[in-house]
């Protein structure tokens, strides 16, 4: 489910990102949760902005199965 946030911006779900990248849901989820793909949390949903995904793709970052070995996303708020 894609959500529109402004005139030029949209937010993508993990399912949307997986479809865009042509990878499975779990691989996309791991890439997002580890911070390799930039994301934000809105309520209980982790979302990726279309702009952030496009920039990430321009950098030529690979989506590989070794994502689980990376450090957890440091941008999350500690509670």
MARFIRO-530550 format. One line per field, with one value per residue (C-alpha): residue number from 1; residue in one letter; x, y, z. Coordinates in steps of 0.02 Angstrom, whole numbers, plus 50000, padded with zeros to 5 digits. Example, Ala and Ser with C-alpha at 12.3 -4.5 7.8 and 13.67 -1.06 7.14 Angstrom:
<marpas>
i: 1	2
aa: A	S
east: 50615	50684
north: 49775	49947
up: 50390	50357
</marpas>
This chain:
<marpas>
i: 1	2	3	4	5	6	7	8	9	10	11	12	13	14	15	16	17	18	19	20	21	22	23	24	25	26	27	28	29	30	31	32	33	34	35	36	37	38	39	40	41	42	43	44	45	46	47	48	49	50	51	52	53	54	55	56	57	58	59	60	61	62	63	64	65	66	67	68	69	70	71	72	73	74	75	76	77	78	79
aa: X	X	X	X	X	X	X	X	X	X	X	X	X	X	X	X	X	X	X	X	X	X	X	X	X	X	X	X	X	X	X	X	X	X	X	X	X	X	X	X	X	X	X	X	X	X	X	X	X	X	X	X	X	X	X	X	X	X	X	X	X	X	X	X	X	X	X	X	X	X	X	X	X	X	X	X	X	X	X
east: 50000	50081	50039	50052	50127	50146	50141	50306	50329	50258	50291	50314	50280	50404	50296	50307	50496	50514	50411	50513	50677	50619	50666	50571	50480	50602	50756	50678	50625	50800	50878	50757	50769	50959	50962	51039	50884	50834	50663	50550	50428	50251	50146	50184	50230	50405	50397	50523	50506	50509	50646	50755	50734	50776	50932	50984	50964	51067	51211	51206	51186	51164	51022	51100	51067	51212	51109	51073	51256	51249	51227	51048	50976	51052	50923	50786	50743	50802	50668
north: 50000	50161	50318	50492	50618	50774	50838	50754	50622	50451	50320	50137	49986	49843	49747	49892	49901	49713	49727	49876	49786	49617	49529	49435	49518	49453	49517	49689	49689	49646	49781	49909	49852	49852	50028	49984	50057	50220	50216	50300	50231	50301	50228	50043	50044	50058	50156	50203	50365	50350	50483	50388	50225	50309	50389	50223	50138	50274	50231	50054	49969	49780	49690	49528	49392	49449	49596	49507	49525	49714	49818	49864	50029	50162	50293	50215	50304	50214	50193
up: 50000	49942	50039	49965	50084	49981	49805	49759	49892	49930	50062	50020	50128	50143	50020	49896	49916	49888	49729	49667	49698	49634	49796	49929	50072	50205	50112	50090	50273	50331	50221	50293	50474	50472	50401	50234	50152	50240	50321	50449	50575	50569	50708	50699	50515	50443	50281	50146	50050	49861	49857	49982	49887	49721	49795	49872	49703	49617	49734	49662	49829	49812	49899	49958	50084	50196	50257	50421	50471	50476	50632	50683	50624	50737	50686	50791	50951	51107	51240
</marpas>
